[in-house]
Amino acid sequence: MAQNSILKEKKKAIYLLLLPALVCIFSLLLYPLGYSFYISLFDLNLTRPGNSPFVGLKNYFRALSDKFFWSSVFKTVYFAGVTVSVEILLGIAVALLLKQRFRGRGFVRGIVILPWALPTVVNGIMWKWIYNANFGVLNALLLRLGFIDAYRVWLGEPLRALHCVMLANIWKETPVGILMFLAVLEGISEEFYEAAAVDGATIWQRFRYVTFPFLKPMIVVLFLIKTVWAIREFDIIYVMTRGGPAGGTTVLSYLAYLNSFKYFKMGYGSA
């Protein structure tokens, strides 16, 4: 009974210590969401200040009947699904390589974070120059290797532009997964692998029955976090394509930006 009382007191102390942080976090999250929902209930247009009638859920029904909205939903789901999957697979593969012993491993581990450490604007401008139709590195390299016979406008066709932006995003975000998976791999005792080797396990079996169970919780966490990041991706799209060409890279976050700050339809943009 005494131990139970002590545990209960410790739990109460933990909750009390966490309470200020939780209040702060929920305030920062809930207030913007609540205010955004409040605005979405009005026909708020910045070109008509002082004239914002209450329309209820009309903006939401309008979005559901808007073909541009559904097009953006599809692009967002496609963007998030592909980029997150590739980032996790690449993260695991590179982390497994960096776990091995080789000369210069410490240096490689240090520079692998650079793509993520660079500001997104810098990454976007860099990739925009790489894809440049007239003097981009990608065209020059592919032409020299014989993969193309003429320079291509990589950001000039909707689907191709979307894939180019996705590649840039994968390059930037993959290092996060690499570091997370590498941290997990470093925590796995070599005794597990030695025991598996004694039992005659192959490389694949060692990965499946020893490594993967340790990686699984991190995969779930990264999948959730990266999916949220991918859904709200905006800055690299703004820098590289401005949502174009022909709306080819207009995902939900960029569509909300267009409606709110270009067309000044704050109510509809908030919905």
For each residue, the residues with C-beta under 8 A, 3 or more apart:
1: 4 5
2: 5 6
3: 6 7
4: 1 7 8
5: 1 2 8 9
6: 2 3 9 10
7: 3 4 10 11
8: 4 5 11 12
9: 5 6 12 13
10: 6 7 13 14
11: 7 8 14 15
12: 8 9 15 16
13: 9 10 16 17
14: 10 11 17 18
15: 11 12 18 19
16: 12 13 19
17: 13 14 20
18: 14 15 21 22
19: 15 16 22 23
20: 17 23 24
21: 18 24 25
22: 18 19 25 26
23: 19 20 26 27
24: 20 21 27 28
25: 21 22 28 29
26: 22 23 29 30
27: 23 24 30 31
28: 24 25 31 32
29: 25 26 32 33
30: 26 27 33 34
31: 27 28 34 35
32: 28 29 35 36
33: 29 30 36 37
34: 30 31 37 38
35: 31 32 38 39
36: 32 33 39 40 270
37: 33 34 40 41 270
38: 34 35 41 42
39: 35 36 42 44 266 267 270
40: 36 37 59 60 267 268 270 271
41: 37 38 54 55 56 57 59 267
42: 38 39 52 53 54 55 267
43: 52 53 54 55 58 59 267
44: 39 52 265 266 267 270
45: 48 51 52 264 265 266 267
46: 49 264 266
47: 264
48: 45 51 52
49: 46
50:
51: 45 48
52: 42 43 44 45 48 267
53: 42 43
54: 41 42 43
55: 41 42 43 58 59 267
56: 41
57: 41 60 61
58: 43 55 61 62
59: 40 41 43 55 62 63 267 268 270 271
60: 40 57 63 64 271
61: 57 58 64 65
62: 58 59 65 66 268 271
63: 59 60 66 69 268 271
64: 60 61 69
65: 61 62
66: 62 63 69 70
67: 70 71
68: 71 72 247 250 255
69: 63 64 66 72 73 255
70: 66 67 73 74
71: 67 68 74 75 247 250
72: 68 69 75 76 250 251 252 254 255
73: 69 70 76 77 252
74: 70 71 77 78
75: 71 72 78 79 162 248 249 250 251
76: 72 73 79 80 231 251 252 253
77: 73 74 80 81
78: 74 75 81 82 162
79: 75 76 82 83 162 165 166 169 230 233 251
80: 76 77 83 84 227 230 231
81: 77 78 84 85
82: 78 79 85 86 166
83: 79 80 86 87 166 169 170 173 226 230
84: 80 81 87 88 223 226 227 230
85: 81 82 88 89
86: 82 83 89 90 170 174
87: 83 84 90 91 170 173 174 176 177 226
88: 84 85 91 92 177 219 222 223 226
89: 85 86 92 93
90: 86 87 93 94 170 174 177 178
91: 87 88 94 95 174 176 177 178 180 181 222
92: 88 89 95 96 177 181 215 219
93: 89 90 96 97
94: 90 91 97 98 112 174 178
95: 91 92 98 99 177 178 179 181 182 184 185
96: 92 93 99 100 181 185 207 211
97: 93 94 100
98: 94 95 105 108 109 112 178 182
99: 95 96 182 185 186
100: 96 97 105
101: 105
102: 105
103:
104: 107 108
105: 98 100 101 102 108 109
106: 109 110
107: 104 110 111
108: 98 104 105 111 112
109: 98 105 106 112 182
110: 106 107 113
111: 107 108 114
112: 94 98 108 109 175 178 179
113: 110 116 117 175 179
114: 111 117 118 175
115: 118 123 171 172 174 175
116: 113 172 173 174 175 176
117: 113 114 175
118: 114 115 122 123 126 172
119: 122 123
120: 123 124 172 235 236 239
121: 124 125 235 239
122: 118 119 125 126
123: 115 118 119 120 126 127 168 171 172 236
124: 120 121 127 128 168 235 236 238 239 240
125: 121 122 128 129 239
126: 118 122 123 129 130
127: 123 124 130 131 164 167 168 171 236 240
128: 124 125 131 132 155 239 240
129: 125 126 132 136 137
130: 126 127 136 137 138
131: 127 128 136 138 154 155 164 240
132: 128 129 135 136 139
133: 136 139 151 152 153 154 155 156
134: 151
135: 132 140
136: 129 130 131 132 133 139 140 151 154
137: 129 130 140 141
138: 130 131 141 142 154
139: 132 133 136 142 143 148 151 152 154
140: 135 136 137 143 144
141: 137 138 144 145
142: 138 139 145 147 148
143: 139 140 146 147 148 149 150 151
144: 140 141
145: 141 142
146: 143
147: 142 143
148: 139 142 143 151 152
149: 143
150: 143
151: 133 134 136 139 143 148
152: 133 139 148
153: 133 156 157
154: 131 133 136 138 139 160 161 164
155: 128 131 133 160 161 164 240 241 245
156: 133 153 160 161 245
157: 153 160 161 245 248
158: 161 162 244 245 246 247 248 249
159: 162 163 248
160: 154 155 156 157 163 164
161: 154 155 156 157 158 164 165 241 244 245 248 249
162: 75 78 79 158 159 165 166 248 249
163: 159 160 166 167
164: 127 131 154 155 160 161 167 168 240
165: 79 161 162 168 169 236 237 240 241 249
166: 79 82 83 162 163 169 170
167: 127 163 164 170 171
168: 123 124 127 164 165 171 172 236 240
169: 79 83 165 166 172 173 230 233 236
170: 83 86 87 90 166 167 173 174
171: 115 123 127 167 168 174
172: 115 116 118 120 123 168 169 175 236
173: 83 87 116 169 170 176 177 226 229
174: 86 87 90 91 94 115 116 170 171 177 178
175: 112 113 114 115 116 117 172 178 179
176: 87 91 116 173 179 180 222 226
177: 87 88 90 91 92 95 173 174 180 181 222 226
178: 90 91 94 95 98 112 174 175 181 182
179: 95 112 113 175 176 182 183
180: 91 176 177 183 184 218 221 222
181: 91 92 95 96 177 178 184 185 215 218
182: 95 98 99 109 178 179 185 186
183: 179 180 186 187
184: 95 180 181 187 188 214 215 218
185: 95 96 99 181 182 188 211 214 215
186: 99 182 183
187: 183 184 214
188: 184 185 192 193 210 211 214
189: 192
190: 193 194
191: 194 195
192: 188 189 195 196 210
193: 188 190 196 197 206 210
194: 190 191 197 198
195: 191 192 198 199
196: 192 193 199 201 205 206 209 210
197: 193 194 200 201 206
198: 194 195
199: 195 196
200: 197
201: 196 197 205 206 209 210
202: 205 206
203: 206 207
204: 207 208
205: 196 201 202 208 209
206: 193 196 197 201 202 203 209 210 211
207: 96 203 204 210 211 212
208: 204 205 211 212
209: 196 201 205 206 212 213
210: 188 192 193 196 201 206 207 213 214
211: 96 185 188 206 207 208 214 215
212: 207 208 209 215 216
213: 209 210 216
214: 184 185 187 188 210 211 217
215: 92 181 184 185 211 212 218 219
216: 212 213 219 220
217: 214 220 221
218: 180 181 184 215 221 222
219: 88 92 215 216 222 223
220: 216 217 223 224
221: 180 217 218 224 225
222: 88 91 176 177 180 218 219 225 226
223: 84 88 219 220 226 227
224: 220 221 227 228
225: 221 222 228 229
226: 83 84 87 88 173 176 177 222 223 229 230
227: 80 84 223 224 230 231
228: 224 225 231 232
229: 173 225 226 232 233
230: 79 80 83 84 169 226 227 233
231: 76 80 227 228 251 252 253
232: 228 229 253
233: 79 169 229 230 236 237 251 253
234: 237 238 251 253 254 257
235: 120 121 124 238 239
236: 120 123 124 127 165 168 169 172 233 239 240
237: 165 233 234 240 241 242 243 249 251 253 254
238: 124 234 235 242 243 254 257
239: 120 121 124 125 128 235 236
240: 124 127 128 131 155 164 165 168 236 237 249
241: 155 161 165 237 244 245 248 249
242: 237 238
243: 237 238 247 249 250 254 255 258
244: 158 161 241 247 248 249 250
245: 155 156 157 158 161 241 248
246: 158
247: 68 71 158 243 244 250
248: 75 157 158 159 161 162 241 244 245
249: 75 158 161 162 165 237 240 241 243 244 254
250: 68 71 72 75 243 244 247 254 255 258
251: 72 75 76 79 231 233 234 237 254 255
252: 72 73 76 231 255 256
253: 76 231 232 233 234 237 256 257
254: 72 234 237 238 243 249 250 251 257 258
255: 68 69 72 243 250 251 252 258 259
256: 252 253 259 260 269 270
257: 234 238 253 254 260 261 262 269
258: 243 250 254 255 261 262 263 269
259: 255 256 262 263 265 268 269
260: 256 257 263 264 265 266 269 270
261: 257 258 264 269
262: 257 258 259
263: 258 259 260 269
264: 45 46 47 260 261
265: 44 45 259 260 268 269
266: 39 44 45 46 260 269 270
267: 39 40 41 42 43 44 45 52 55 59 270 271
268: 40 59 62 63 259 265 271
269: 256 257 258 259 260 261 263 265 266
270: 36 37 39 40 44 59 256 260 266 267
271: 40 59 60 62 63 267 268
